[in-house]
Amino acid sequence: MKRRDFLRIGTLGVGSLALAPSQLDTVAFSGAAISAKGDDRVNIIMLITDDTLWDEYQFHNPKTAYTPTMQQLADEGVCFTNCFAGGSTCAPARFSLFSGRQPYSAIDPGTLEAARHRNGYIKIVNGGSVLLYEYNVARVLRKAGYLTGIIGKTDGIEKSGFHKIEPDWEPDNPKVEKKLKENQEIRQKQMKEFGFDYPLYVHRGNIQTHFATRKNAFHNVEYMTSKALEFLDIAAKENKPFFLVYATSLMHAPKPYESLTKGNPLATEAGSLKEPVTGVQPSRQSCIDRVKKRGIEPNRVAAMLWLDDSLAAIMKKLKEIEADENTVIVLVNDNGHDNYGKGSIYYDGFHVPLVIRWPKGIVSPGRKETRLVRSFDLVPTFMELASDRKPDRMVLHGRSLVPLLKNHPPKDWRTSVFMPYGFARAVLKGDYHYIAVRFPENHDNIHPIKNKPGNGLAEKHKKLLEKAGNRKGMTSGATMTKAELNQYGVHGESYFDADQLYNIKNDPLEKNNLAKNPEYAPVLKEMRELLKEYMMQMPGSFGEFKTEDPEYIRFLEENLK
């Protein structure tokens, strides 16, 4: 069986035609299965923020955050307070946003390799890519007649074949400039193959020194804004419905406030601009001044306003091209970042903000929707908005959010969430979050535990590592990484428990493990049974919850020799 054939049958060994129990995520497309209606269909803009804290959005924290345009989206749309990402790090989270699938269904070589030698046991980490030939939201909407564009970060999509860039190179050296330009052209070509007609400016991941050189490793929001406006002008000229992904790497690397205050306005990953972009949004200094005027320390708040100004410019352009009333704008963060949740199985690693504004379709704007939704629900949502059929071979794990936007929730809407990461699996239902940590029997032979702290650790990390002893990090399964030590510092000794049960409402930092408390035995039993149901949909084994998956193991043997 080849990878293409394996993708066709569903999610890595799970038949795509089998419907899940009502409390589980469905694999059926719940959108309207009708033909395209023409150019009166809604336009779609998806703004993906990166590693943003909940308190950095004004609609969540009106006292010390300042994002007036994002606040406008919430006032005129629906704010989903219980949205959970596909993964707790960039790549798996963005995989879900483009594919509409759970990250464990990725069939790129890196993800498959992660399961090798583990008896079919899958270690979910910061990996997983939608392959260029796979079905994805851009390719499907383009085929449906949409003009598609992307700007910014393209993590979670297959990439290869780039020139190596050394951090200390001079970006304006003709030879370096040529390599940077060619790298941009390579990525643009890949994005066109992926399904985007206009990849006007894209970078492979965060704007890092090994991609852009040290002198060019800065956010350049004005340049991103100019490219978004350029795309909207093209869409207006071609008179076609459009789908634009604006994928900023704010508030992730490089340091946002440093880019705002010290960043070179000529800097991009594609090389240096000939002149800075001006006139598309307020100045960088004004971001600092406006935040100070509100009595708030600028720092990350000013950097968020910088991005908010970009969104304001896009919304202004929509009015200019008379597309405002017919454009759905989605604001979503890629993965959770509060309380060192990123890269963990904990609640804060998956819980993300989601706001959707749809002037013609929202019932009761300004409403907060508390039902459980997933970031991979957006792909079937976009397909329904585009009045497009799901391709027969396309596997979707999400459900369209259109009924929730119209305030007509289906009676069988999900009541629980499944979260896999590292060597852990978790389920969330009601106020309870259950985590199971299981290591494969042969794991110690693959990842031996080291008995001494690693080099380069801060004093706080060294102390935590000494306290942890030889116990394994639940993501790496080996000597704890800095990220795992931070998580241990937040959650305490229960971090190492094989079974963990928390009441999110009463214990949001998940410090008090109720799994050991006899009073909660019925809850623990129910959550364990729920996890077993989910594991039957996921490939690979996992302790007593799923002891074997012969079809998946056979697939690995055929494809990873």
Long-range contacts (C-beta under 8 A, 24 or more apart in sequence): 1-554, 1-555, 1-558, 1-559, 2-559, 3-107, 3-131, 3-559, 4-133, 6-107, 6-555, 6-559, 7-107, 7-134, 7-393, 7-395, 8-393, 10-395, 11-101, 11-102, 11-104, 11-105, 11-395, 11-397, 11-537, 11-538, 11-539, 12-104, 12-105, 12-107, 12-538, 12-539, 12-540, 12-552, 12-555, 13-539, 13-549, 13-551, 13-552, 13-555, 14-536, 14-537, 14-538, 14-539, 16-395, 20-533, 20-537, 21-533, 22-412, 22-414, 22-415, 23-414, 23-415, 23-416, 23-429, 23-530, 23-533, 24-414, 24-416, 24-418, 24-533, 24-534, 24-537, 25-102, 25-374, 25-397, 25-398, 25-399, 25-414, 25-417, 25-418, 26-397, 26-398, 26-399, 26-414, 27-395, 27-396, 27-397, 28-396, 28-399, 29-380, 29-383, 29-390, 29-394, 29-396, 29-400, 30-380, 30-384, 30-399, 30-400, 30-403, 30-410, 31-380, 31-381, 31-383, 31-384, 31-388, 31-390, 31-400, 31-402, 32-384, 32-387, 33-389, 33-390, 34-387, 34-389, 35-387, 35-389, 36-144, 36-145, 36-386, 36-387, 36-388, 37-387, 38-145, 39-145, 39-239, 39-240, 39-241, 40-326, 41-146, 41-241, 41-385, 41-386, 41-387, 42-241, 42-326, 42-327, 42-328, 42-358, 42-360, 42-361, 42-385, 42-386, 43-235, 43-241, 43-242, 43-243, 43-244, 43-323, 43-326, 43-327, 43-328, 44-141, 44-146, 44-242, 44-243, 44-244, 44-327, 44-328, 44-330, 44-382, 44-385, 44-386, 45-243, 45-244, 45-246, 45-314, 45-327, 45-328, 45-329, 45-330, 46-97, 46-243, 46-244, 46-245, 46-246, 46-330, 46-332, 46-378, 46-382, 47-246, 47-248, 47-311, 47-329, 47-330, 47-331, 47-332, 48-94, 48-97, 48-152, 48-153, 48-245, 48-246, 48-247, 48-248, 48-332, 48-333, 48-334, 49-248, 49-250, 49-251, 49-307, 49-331, 49-332, 49-333, 49-334, 50-90, 50-153, 50-206, 50-247, 50-248, 50-249, 50-250, 50-251, 50-252, 50-333, 50-334, 51-90, 51-251, 51-252, 51-333, 51-334, 51-335, 51-337, 51-342, 52-250, 52-251, 52-304, 52-333, 52-337, 52-353, 53-251, 53-337, 53-338, 54-338, 54-351, 54-353, 55-338, 56-251, 56-300, 56-301, 56-304, 57-304, 57-353, 59-353, 59-355, 60-353, 64-296, 64-301, 65-301, 65-304, 66-290, 66-291, 66-294, 66-296, 66-301, 66-304, 66-305, 66-308, 67-304, 67-305, 67-307, 67-308, 68-308, 68-312, 69-308, 69-309, 69-311, 69-312, 69-315, 70-308, 70-311, 70-331, 70-355, 72-315, 72-357, 73-311, 73-329, 73-331, 73-355, 73-357, 74-355, 74-366, 75-365, 75-366, 76-357, 76-359, 76-362, 76-365, 76-366, 77-329, 77-355, 77-356, 77-357, 77-358, 77-362, 77-365, 77-366, 78-355, 78-356, 78-362, 78-365, 78-367, 78-368, 78-369, 78-404, 78-405, 79-353, 79-354, 79-355, 79-367, 79-368, 79-369, 80-353, 80-354, 80-355, 80-356, 80-368, 80-369, 80-371, 80-373, 80-401, 80-404, 81-368, 81-369, 81-370, 82-351, 82-369, 82-370, 82-371, 82-372, 82-373, 83-332, 83-351, 83-352, 83-353, 83-354, 83-373, 83-374, 83-375, 84-350, 84-351, 84-352, 84-372, 84-373, 84-374, 84-375, 84-417, 84-419, 84-428, 85-333, 85-334, 85-335, 85-336, 85-350, 85-351, 85-352, 85-374, 85-375, 86-374, 86-375, 86-376, 87-124, 87-126, 87-128, 87-335, 87-350, 87-421, 88-335, 88-336, 88-341, 88-342, 88-343, 88-344, 88-345, 88-346, 88-349, 88-350, 88-419, 88-421, 89-125, 89-126, 89-335, 89-342, 89-343, 90-126, 90-153, 90-155, 90-156, 90-205, 90-206, 90-252, 90-334, 90-335, 91-126, 91-127, 91-128, 91-129, 91-155, 91-156, 92-124, 92-126, 92-127, 92-128, 92-156, 92-335, 93-156, 93-334, 93-335, 93-375, 94-153, 94-155, 94-156, 94-157, 94-247, 94-334, 95-128, 95-129, 95-130, 95-156, 96-156, 96-374, 96-375, 96-376, 97-156, 97-332, 97-334, 97-375, 97-376, 97-378, 97-379, 98-130, 98-136, 98-137, 98-138, 98-156, 98-157, 98-379, 99-130, 99-134, 99-135, 99-136, 99-137, 99-376, 99-379, 100-137, 100-376, 100-377, 100-378, 100-379, 100-380, 100-394, 100-396, 100-397, 100-398, 101-376, 101-395, 101-396, 101-397, 102-376, 102-397, 102-418, 102-420, 102-538, 103-128, 103-420, 104-128, 104-420, 104-538, 104-539, 104-540, 105-395, 105-397, 106-130, 107-131, 108-158, 112-556, 112-559, 112-560, 113-560, 115-539, 115-540, 115-552, 115-556, 116-556, 116-560, 117-442, 117-446, 118-440, 118-442, 118-443, 118-446, 118-540, 119-440, 119-441, 119-442, 119-541, 119-548, 119-553, 120-539, 120-540, 120-541, 120-548, 120-549, 120-552, 120-553, 120-556, 121-440, 121-540, 121-541, 121-542, 122-420, 122-538, 122-539, 122-540, 123-422, 123-423, 123-477, 124-420, 124-421, 124-422, 125-421, 125-422, 125-475, 126-343, 128-156, 129-156, 129-157, 129-158, 129-159, 130-156, 130-157, 130-158, 130-194, 131-158, 132-157, 132-158, 132-190, 132-193, 132-194, 133-193, 135-391, 135-393, 135-394, 135-395, 136-194, 136-195, 136-379, 137-195, 137-243, 137-378, 137-379, 137-382, 137-383, 138-194, 138-195, 138-196, 138-243, 138-245, 139-194, 139-195, 140-195, 140-383, 140-388, 140-390, 140-391, 140-394, 141-195, 141-243, 141-382, 141-383, 141-386, 141-388, 142-195, 142-196, 142-197, 142-243, 144-386, 144-387, 144-388, 145-240, 145-241, 146-240, 146-241, 146-242, 146-243, 146-386, 147-197, 147-198, 147-234, 147-235, 147-238, 147-240, 147-241, 147-242, 147-243, 148-195, 148-196, 148-197, 148-198, 148-242, 148-243, 148-244, 149-196, 149-197, 149-198, 149-199, 149-200, 149-231, 149-234, 149-235, 149-242, 149-243, 149-244, 149-245, 150-191, 150-196, 150-198, 150-199, 150-200, 150-202, 150-244, 150-245, 150-247, 151-199, 151-200, 151-201, 151-202, 151-224, 151-227, 151-228, 151-231, 151-244, 151-245, 151-246, 151-247, 152-201, 152-202, 152-203, 152-224, 152-245, 152-246, 152-247, 152-248, 152-249, 153-202, 153-203, 153-205, 153-206, 153-247, 153-248, 153-249, 154-187, 154-191, 154-202, 154-203, 154-204, 154-205, 154-247, 155-204, 155-205, 155-206, 157-190, 157-191, 157-194, 158-190, 158-194, 159-187, 159-190, 159-204, 161-186, 162-186, 162-187, 162-204, 164-210, 165-209, 165-210, 165-211, 165-212, 165-213, 166-210, 166-213, 167-209, 167-210, 167-213, 167-214, 167-217, 168-213, 168-214, 169-213, 170-213, 170-215, 171-212, 171-213, 171-215, 171-216, 171-267, 171-271, 171-272, 172-272, 176-213, 177-271, 177-272, 180-212, 180-213, 180-216, 180-269, 180-270, 180-271, 181-270, 181-271, 183-211, 183-269, 183-270, 184-269, 184-270, 184-271, 196-245, 198-231, 198-234, 200-227, 200-230, 200-231, 201-227, 201-268, 201-270, 203-249, 203-269, 203-270, 204-269, 205-249, 206-249, 206-252, 206-253, 206-254, 207-249, 207-253, 207-254, 207-269, 208-253, 208-254, 211-269, 212-267, 212-268, 212-269, 215-264, 215-267, 216-264, 216-267, 216-268, 216-269, 216-271, 216-272, 217-254, 217-267, 218-254, 218-258, 218-259, 218-262, 218-263, 218-264, 218-267, 219-248, 219-249, 219-250, 219-254, 219-256, 219-259, 219-260, 219-263, 219-303, 220-259, 220-263, 220-265, 220-267, 220-268, 220-277, 221-248, 221-250, 221-281, 221-306, 221-307, 221-309, 221-310, 222-265, 222-276, 222-277, 222-278, 222-280, 222-281, 222-310, 223-268, 223-273, 223-277, 224-248, 224-310, 225-277, 225-280, 225-281, 225-309, 225-310, 225-313, 225-314, 226-277, 226-280, 228-310, 228-313, 228-314, 228-317, 229-280, 229-313, 229-314, 229-317, 232-314, 232-317, 232-318, 232-321, 232-323, 233-317, 233-321, 235-321, 235-323, 236-321, 236-323, 241-386, 243-382, 243-386, 246-310, 246-314, 248-307, 248-310, 250-303, 250-304, 250-306, 250-307, 251-300, 251-303, 251-304, 256-300, 256-303, 256-304, 256-306, 257-298, 257-299, 257-300, 257-302, 257-303, 259-303, 260-284, 260-287, 260-288, 260-302, 260-303, 260-306, 261-288, 280-313, 281-309, 281-310, 281-312, 281-313, 282-309, 324-359, 325-359, 325-360, 326-359, 326-360, 327-359, 328-356, 328-357, 328-358, 328-361, 328-385, 329-356, 329-357, 329-358, 330-354, 330-355, 330-356, 330-357, 330-378, 331-355, 331-356, 332-375, 332-378, 339-490, 339-509, 340-483, 340-486, 340-487, 340-489, 340-490, 341-487, 342-483, 343-421, 343-475, 343-483, 343-484, 343-487, 344-421, 344-422, 344-474, 344-475, 344-483, 344-484, 344-487, 345-419, 345-420, 345-421, 345-422, 345-424, 345-425, 345-426, 345-435, 345-437, 345-474, 345-475, 346-433, 346-435, 346-487, 346-491, 346-510, 347-428, 347-433, 347-502, 347-504, 347-508, 347-510, 349-419, 349-421, 350-417, 350-419, 356-401, 356-405, 358-405, 361-402, 361-405, 361-406, 362-405, 362-406, 363-405, 363-406, 363-407, 363-408, 364-407, 367-407, 369-404, 371-404, 371-409, 371-413, 371-414, 372-413, 372-414, 372-415, 372-416, 372-417, 372-428, 373-401, 373-404, 374-398, 374-417, 377-401, 416-530, 418-531, 418-534, 418-538, 420-538, 421-475, 422-473, 422-474, 422-475, 422-476, 422-477, 423-472, 423-474, 423-475, 423-477, 424-474, 424-475, 425-531, 425-534, 425-535, 425-538, 425-542, 425-545, 426-531, 427-527, 427-530, 427-531, 427-534, 428-504, 429-526, 429-527, 429-530, 431-503, 431-504, 431-505, 431-506, 432-501, 432-502, 432-503, 432-504, 432-523, 432-527, 433-501, 433-502, 433-504, 433-510, 434-499, 434-500, 434-501, 434-515, 434-524, 434-527, 434-528, 434-530, 434-531, 435-499, 435-500, 435-501, 435-502, 436-498, 436-499, 436-500, 436-528, 436-531, 436-542, 436-543, 436-545, 437-474, 437-497, 437-498, 437-499, 437-500, 438-498, 438-542, 438-543, 438-544, 438-545, 439-472, 439-477, 440-541, 443-477, 447-476, 447-477, 447-478, 448-478, 449-478, 449-479, 450-478, 450-479, 453-479, 454-479, 457-482, 457-485, 458-482, 460-489, 461-485, 461-486, 464-488, 464-489, 468-496, 471-496, 472-496, 499-524, 499-528, 501-527
